[in-house]
Amino acid sequence: MAAATYWYEFYFDNRNMACRSEALTLRPAALPGPIIRINPDELSINDPDAYNDIYVSESRRRTDNYHSFIKGINFDGSHLLTTSHDLHRRRRKPLEPFFSRQGVTRLWPVIAETTEKLASRLEGLKGTGSVIRFDHACSAFSGDIISRICWQDEDGFLDDPNFAPEWYIKTSTLALPLTGQLGSI
């Protein structure tokens, strides 16, 4: 089934709200071997010796981005999801200053302040017996940083008593797996 459709991957990603990478990491003894077909275009390789052959730098072998990765999310032709290596390189050039050491250093105050806010929230919950969904806390943390960087305003996900579980659900468990399947319909 995995060689013919993407539905096996969809089922595996969403059963019991567990992501595929966690399942592969937590239960390697239950897997049939070091190479597992995930979908028609993707294999999961659990072999450390193969790492340097698969993930190579441009100087060793130019590779295009994974075309199936962009299916269904309607960003075809965008910078982020450009398939061609050479075209992606040309599109990336104007953005390099934002991701340089200096560009990231400029963002450090926003990141540090948001980190302090998360640490303060966690410290405030210490000893209360409250259960903290750390995936929700991390999602709230990244959402607040992104909103401050993109529109100089904070969505206040870290201020939510439960770390904005609706934000986590929208971005992590509903939107991403579902949009990944739309390209195959």
C-alpha positions as CSV (number, residue, x, y, z in Angstrom):
1,M,0.0,0.0,0.0
2,A,2.8,2.4,0.8
3,A,4.3,2.0,-2.6
4,A,1.0,2.9,-4.3
5,T,-0.5,5.7,-2.3
6,Y,0.2,8.3,0.4
7,W,-2.6,7.1,2.6
8,Y,-0.5,4.7,4.6
9,E,1.8,7.7,5.6
10,F,-1.3,9.7,6.5
11,Y,-2.6,6.9,8.7
12,F,0.7,6.4,10.3
13,D,1.3,10.1,10.9
14,N,-2.1,10.6,12.5
15,R,-3.0,7.4,14.4
16,N,-3.2,8.3,18.1
17,M,-1.8,11.7,17.2
18,A,1.7,10.3,17.1
19,C,4.1,11.5,14.4
20,R,6.0,9.0,12.2
21,S,9.4,10.1,13.4
22,E,8.5,9.4,17.1
23,A,7.1,6.0,16.2
24,L,10.2,5.1,14.2
25,T,12.5,6.4,16.9
26,L,10.7,4.8,19.9
27,R,10.1,1.3,18.4
28,P,13.0,0.4,16.2
29,A,12.8,-3.3,17.2
30,A,9.3,-3.5,15.8
31,L,10.4,-2.3,12.4
32,P,10.9,-4.9,9.7
33,G,14.4,-3.6,8.7
34,P,16.6,-0.6,8.2
35,I,14.8,0.6,5.1
36,I,11.1,1.2,5.2
37,R,8.8,2.5,2.4
38,I,6.8,5.4,3.8
39,N,5.0,6.4,0.5
40,P,5.7,6.0,-3.2
41,D,8.4,8.7,-3.1
42,E,9.9,8.3,0.3
43,L,12.0,5.8,2.2
44,S,12.9,5.9,5.9
45,I,16.5,4.7,6.3
46,N,17.6,3.8,9.8
47,D,21.3,3.1,8.9
48,P,23.9,5.6,10.3
49,D,26.5,4.3,7.8
50,A,24.3,5.5,4.9
51,Y,24.0,9.1,6.2
52,N,27.0,10.6,4.4
53,D,26.0,9.0,1.1
54,I,22.5,10.3,1.3
55,Y,22.9,13.8,2.8
56,V,25.7,15.4,0.8
57,S,26.8,19.0,0.2
58,E,26.5,20.8,-3.1
59,S,30.3,20.4,-3.7
60,R,29.8,16.6,-3.8
61,R,26.5,16.3,-5.6
62,R,23.9,18.8,-6.5
63,T,20.4,17.8,-5.6
64,D,17.0,19.2,-6.3
65,N,14.5,19.6,-3.6
66,Y,12.0,16.9,-3.0
67,H,9.1,17.7,-5.5
68,S,6.4,15.7,-3.6
69,F,7.1,17.9,-0.5
70,I,5.3,20.8,-2.2
71,K,2.2,19.0,-3.4
72,G,-1.0,20.2,-1.9
73,I,0.1,23.3,-0.1
74,N,-0.4,25.7,-3.1
75,F,3.1,27.2,-2.8
76,D,4.3,25.9,-6.2
77,G,6.8,28.3,-7.6
78,S,7.5,30.0,-4.3
79,H,11.1,30.6,-3.1
80,L,10.9,28.2,-0.2
81,L,9.6,25.3,-2.3
82,T,11.6,25.8,-5.5
83,T,12.5,22.3,-6.7
84,S,15.5,23.2,-9.0
85,H,18.7,23.6,-7.2
86,D,20.1,26.3,-9.4
87,L,16.8,28.3,-9.3
88,H,16.6,28.0,-5.6
89,R,20.1,29.3,-5.2
90,R,19.3,32.4,-7.3
91,R,16.2,33.0,-5.3
92,R,18.0,32.5,-2.0
93,K,20.7,35.1,-2.7
94,P,18.6,38.2,-1.8
95,L,17.5,36.6,1.4
96,E,21.0,35.6,2.6
97,P,21.5,38.8,4.7
98,F,18.5,37.9,6.9
99,F,20.0,34.5,7.7
100,S,23.6,35.6,8.1
101,R,25.2,35.7,11.5
102,Q,24.6,39.5,11.6
103,G,20.9,39.1,10.6
104,V,20.2,36.5,13.2
105,T,22.1,38.5,15.8
106,R,19.7,41.4,15.2
107,L,16.8,39.1,16.1
108,W,18.5,37.9,19.3
109,P,16.6,40.4,21.6
110,V,13.3,39.1,20.4
111,I,14.4,35.5,20.8
112,A,15.9,36.1,24.2
113,E,12.9,38.0,25.5
114,T,10.5,35.3,24.3
115,T,12.8,32.6,25.8
116,E,12.7,34.5,29.2
117,K,8.9,34.6,29.0
118,L,8.7,30.8,28.4
119,A,11.1,30.2,31.2
120,S,9.1,32.4,33.5
121,R,5.9,30.6,32.7
122,L,7.5,27.2,33.3
123,E,9.0,28.5,36.6
124,G,5.6,29.8,37.7
125,L,4.1,26.3,37.1
126,K,6.8,24.5,39.0
127,G,5.5,22.7,42.1
128,T,1.8,23.3,41.2
129,G,1.2,19.8,39.9
130,S,0.1,21.2,36.6
131,V,0.6,19.0,33.6
132,I,2.4,20.9,30.8
133,R,2.1,19.8,27.2
134,F,5.6,20.7,26.1
135,D,4.7,20.4,22.5
136,H,2.1,23.1,23.1
137,A,4.6,25.2,24.9
138,C,7.1,24.9,22.1
139,S,4.5,25.7,19.5
140,A,3.4,28.8,21.5
141,F,7.0,29.8,21.8
142,S,7.7,29.6,18.1
143,G,4.4,31.2,17.2
144,D,5.1,34.2,19.4
145,I,8.6,34.6,17.9
146,I,7.3,34.4,14.4
147,S,4.5,36.9,15.0
148,R,6.9,39.4,16.6
149,I,9.4,39.1,13.7
150,C,6.8,39.2,10.9
151,W,4.5,41.9,12.2
152,Q,6.1,43.3,15.3
153,D,3.2,42.1,17.4
154,E,2.9,39.1,19.6
155,D,-0.1,36.8,19.3
156,G,0.3,36.0,23.0
157,F,0.4,32.2,22.7
158,L,2.7,32.0,25.7
159,D,0.2,34.1,27.8
160,D,-2.5,31.4,27.3
161,P,-2.9,29.3,30.5
162,N,-2.6,26.1,28.4
163,F,0.0,27.5,25.9
164,A,-2.6,27.9,23.1
165,P,-3.5,24.3,22.3
166,E,-5.7,25.5,19.5
167,W,-2.7,27.0,17.8
168,Y,-0.8,23.7,18.1
169,I,-3.7,21.7,16.8
170,K,-4.2,24.1,13.8
171,T,-0.6,24.1,12.8
172,S,0.7,20.7,13.7
173,T,-2.0,18.1,13.7
174,L,-4.6,19.4,11.2
175,A,-3.1,21.7,8.7
176,L,0.2,20.0,7.9
177,P,-0.9,16.3,7.5
178,L,-4.1,17.3,5.6
179,T,-2.5,19.7,3.1
180,G,0.2,17.1,2.4
181,Q,-2.6,14.8,1.1
182,L,-4.4,17.3,-1.1
183,G,-1.8,16.9,-3.9
184,S,-2.8,13.3,-4.3
185,I,-6.5,13.9,-4.7
